[in-house]
Amino acid sequence: MPQSPSVTGVDIDGEALAYARGQDARTCYLSANAAQLPFADNSFNHVMSITALCFVPEWPQALHEFVRVTGADSS
């Protein structure tokens, strides 16, 4: 039987996390800065961000972190 996918949500705002947890108990929500993600390299298959980078002053570093945690580096 295939393993069910797991989802991890990250936000630096505690109120946003509390709201999200109230909407979906199946997702693991963590407080973290997108520019310093607390995950090992290659921890995820995918990263999805819709508007988060609009609110991250260090957005180039956040993009680097997205690549790092997915192992998507093409170099």
Secondary structure, 3 states (H helix, E strand, C coil): CCCCCCCEEEECCHHHHHHHHHHCCCCEEEECCCCCCCCCCCCCCCCCCCCHHHHCCCHHHHHHHHHHHHCCCCC
